Amino acid sequence: MTNEIGFLRQVPAKDVASGPASKYQLSEYGEVAIGRDRNCQIALESIAHGMVSRRHAAVRPLTHGNWTRWQICDLNSANGTYINGQKLEGCQTLETGPATKTGNFPVSEKDALTLTQLFPIASTGKQLSQKAYLYPGIATVIFVVSMFVAVGNSAAFNFLLSAYLAGAAYYFIYQLCGKHKPWWVLLGTALATVLILLSPLLIGFILVFREILPGRLPAEGEEISFLPFLIRMFFGAGLMEELLKALPVLGALLLGNLLKNPWRDRIGVWEPLDGILLGSASAVSFTLLETLGQYVPHIIQNVTLQAGPEAGQLVGLQLLIPRILGSAAGHMAYSGYLGYFIGLS
């Protein structure tokens, strides 16, 4: 910055190929808002900058006579604003010149052994919590130990295995979206879906879609042609299930409209990526409840009556793995797609 004209320059991330750095001129008379909202003077793309709030920060002029400086203020953003690695509290005056150094580590002898050579993980420092492998690694250790403890208890073992597989599938979607959403919001969406499925609301949906609408599912052994079967499955399974899974997403949308920042951005549905994340979380809990509460117990009971409990548990486990992998992917695809359009609207 100079006493005549001020600029902000967007610095590309490390190891990311990019074109020339974008440069934005600062105003001497009004603030320059930064965020994903299109009304911001510096509007960032949602896909590339998912952790940025809709109105994240603002740069405001400080004029003293003929000399103008600028300060940056955080606008109650969901993930905070950082200046040289330090979280901004309120406002801070911007300084000119190159970026500050992170520090030097002198070595007394040329071949001295450093701490990072003994413990390579120490070189990551504060960035360790931002690594994509950290939380999956911790979760894997916890689930593996828990499954060893649960050996001999088929119900507990099946739950742990299915939760791990479904969680891994969801984590893939989460990383693919590149949008930060608090874990408690995603977990709350999943729990809301479970509560809906266990509440009398499910009975109302079954009454409407399978009794009033032509969605009655075929009975075992009933012969039915393709077109009537397709119509029944559309109303009685597809449409009913997708609307049930979409209820928590719609609830987050309405709740977000009633709140103020930063809770609006954290909980609400403001763009397609929000809808995808919440819809997929709802789909995961739907899959777990359907598989563990209906399909697997049913097959275990039938096989146990014919070949004994050990055979029933083995067949149930064999059914559990492909069903979780296939159903989790299928349900997340449909619910994420529906959530996409809810966010788009």
N, C-alpha and C positions, 0 to 999 in steps of 0.2 A: 504494500500500500504506500501511497505518497500523500502529500498534502493537497494534491489536485484530484486524482482519480484513484479509487480503490477497486480491486478485483478479487474474486475468489476463483481458485483453480481447482478443478476436480482431479484428484490423483488416482490413477487406476490401481487396482489391487495387485499384489505381488503375483508373479507367474501367470498373469492374465494378459493375453494379447489384446491390444486395443489401438485405436487410432490416436490422433492428436488429442492432448488433454483439453477438456472443455474449460473455457474461461468466462466468468460472469462478472459484469460490471456492477459495482455497488452504488446505491443511490445516496446522495448527500441530503436528501429531503424526506425520505420515507424508508420504512423497513423493507427488507427483502426476505420473504418467507421461503423456507425450504421444506419440501415434503412430497408425498405422492399425490396430493390433491392437485388437480389440473389448474386450480385457481392460484396456486403458489407461483411466485415469480421464478423460482427454480424448481421445476416439477421433475421428479425422478420416476423412472419406470418401476412399476410394482414388481415385475418378475425379477429384475436385477437387484432391486433394493427392497426386499420384502420386510426387513427389520425396521425400515424407516416408517414413521407414523404419517398419517395423512397431512397433518401440519406439525412438523417435527421441531424446527428451530427457526429463528429469525435473526437477521443481522440488521442492527439499527445504528444510525449515524450519531456521533457525538461531536457537535460543532463548537469550537472555541475561537471566536474571531474568524480569521481566515484559515484556521487549521481544523481539519476534519479527521476524526478517527472513528472506528466502528467497534461495536460490541456485539457479541452473539448471545442470544438468550434461548434457553430451552423452553418449549411451549408445552410442558407437561407431557412429553413424549413417553410412549410405552417402554422403550428400551434405553432412554437416556441419550445425552450428547456428551462426547468425550473430546477434551482438548489435550493433546500430547499424552494420551493414556489416562488422564484424570477425568473423572465424571464431573460434568458441569452442574453446579448448583446455582440456579438463578441466571445471572448474566456475567460475562467476563469480557474485558477489552481485548481485542485482537491486536497482535504485535506483528510488525513487519520482519522480513528476513527469513532465513532458512529454518527448517524444522529443528527443534531441539534434539540433542543426542540422547540416546537411552543410557549412556554410561560406558566407561571403559573398565576393563578388568586387568590391572597390571600383573605381570608375572616376573618374579625375581630372577629366575633362571630360564634360559632358552628352552630347556627340555623339561621344565617343571610339570608335574602331573596336575591337571585341573579337575575341579569338581565335576564338570560335565563329562569328562572322560570316564570317571568312576561311576557316575550316575547319569547316563545320557538323557533320562527323562527330565532331569533338572533344567536342561537347556530350553525346554518349551515354556517354562515360567508360567505366567498368568494365562497364556494362550492354551494351556492344557484343557481347560474346561470347554473350550470352543472346538476341540477336535471331534470329528464325527464318530470316531471309534471309541471314545471314552465311555459314554453311557451304555452303548451296546455291550462293551466288554464287561462293565460292572454288572449289568443285568444278566449276562450269560453266566458269570460266576455264581451269582445268587440263585439262578434257576437250576444250574447243574447241582449245586450243593443241596437245594431243596428237593430235587428229584431223587437224589441218593437217599435222603432221609425218608422220602415217601414210598420207597420200594416196598411192596407188599400191600400197600393201600391203593388199589386200582383207581378209586374215585379221585383221590388227591393227586396221584401221578398223572392221570388223564387231564386234569384241570391245569396242572403246571405245564405240561407239554403243549397243550392247545393254546394256553395264554402266551407262551414263548413264541410259538410259530406265528400266531396272529399278530403279536406285538412286533415281530421282525418284519412282517409284511407291511404293517402300518408305518414303521420307522422308515422303510424304503419310500413310501408315498410322501412322508413328511420331508425327507431330505430332497426328494424330487421337486417338491413345490418350492422349496427355498424360502418359505414364509415362516416367521417366528410366531408361534401361538403358545401362550402359557400352558404348561402340562396340566394344571388343575382345571383349565377350561375344557381341554380335550377329554380328560377323565370325567368331568362333570357331564359332558355330552353323552359319553358312553353309559354312565350310570343312569342318566335320564331315560335312555332308550330301554334299559333293563326294567326300570320302574314302570314305564308305559306298558311293556309287554306283560308284566305281572299284575297290572291294575285292571279294573273293570272296563277301562277304555278299550282294551283288546276285544272284549266281548261285544262292545258296540260296533267296532269295525267289522267283526265277523258277521254280525247281524245285517249290517248294511251291504257289505260286498258279497256275502255268500248266500244270503236269504232274499234280500230285496233286489239286488243286482244279480245278473246271471253268472255268479262266481262259485257255485257249489262244486266242490272238488269231487271227482269221480270216486265212488265207493270201490273197495277191493273186489276185483273180478267183474266190474261193470264194463260192458262193451260200449264204446262211444267212438264216433267218427272223428276225423282230425279237426275239422272246423269248429264243431261244438266244444271239443276238448281245448282248442286254442283260446276260445272265448272265455271258457270257465277259468283257465289258468291265468288269463290276462287280468280278470277282475278279482278272482279269489286268492291269487298268490302274488303276481307281479305288482299290480297297482296298489293293492292293500298293503303289502310289505313296504313298498317304497314310500308311501305316504306316512306310514308309521315311523320309518327311520328318518323322515324329513322333519318330523315334529320338533325334535330338539334343535335342529338348525333354524327353523322358523322362530322358536322360542328365543334363541340367542340373538336373532335379528331384531325382534321386538324389544328385548331387554337392552340391547346396545343403543337403541334409539332413545331410551329413557335415561341413559347415564351420561356423565360428562367425562371428558378426557382426564387421565389416560385410560379409564375403564371402558370408554366407548370403543377404542381401538383394540383393547385386549379381549373383550368379550364379544363385541358385535360382529356382524357380517357386512363388510364394506366393499368387498371385491370377490371375484371368483375363487381366488386361492383360499379365502376364509371359508367359503362354502364347501370346497373340496376337503379341507382338513376336518371340519366338523362333521360333514356327511360320512367321511371314511371312518371316523371314530365311532359314530353311531352304528355303522355297518359291522365293525369288529365285534362290538358287544352283542349285536343281533346274532351274528354267526356263532359266537361262543355259547350263548343261551340256547339257540336252536340245536346246535350239535350236542352239547353236553346234557341238555335237558330233555331232548326228544329222540334224536336219531341213535346215538350211541347206547343209551339205556334200553331202547327198544330192541336193538339187535342183540345186546348182551342177554337180555331176558329170553329171547327166542332161542338162541344157541344154547344157553344154559339148560333149558328144558329138554333139549335134544341130546347134548353131548357133555353136560356138566359145567360147573362154574369156571374151571380153568380155561376150557375152550371158549367159553363165552367172553371172558376177559381178553383173551388173545385176539379174537375176531373183532371185538370192540375197539381195541387199540389199532388194529390194522385198518379199520374203517375211519378212525379218528384222524389219522395223519393226512390221507388224501382229501378227506372232507374239509378239514380246516384249511388246507392249502388252497383247494379249489374254491370253496365257498367264500373264504375271506377275500380272495382276489375278485370273485364275481360280485359279491355284495358291495365291496369297496368301489368297484368300477361303476355300478349302477348308482349308488348313493353319492359317490363323488361327482358323477356327471350331473345328477339332479342338484346337488349342492352348488356346482359350478353355475348353473343357470339361476339359482336363487341369489348367489352373490352378484351375478351379472345384472340382475334386475335392479 
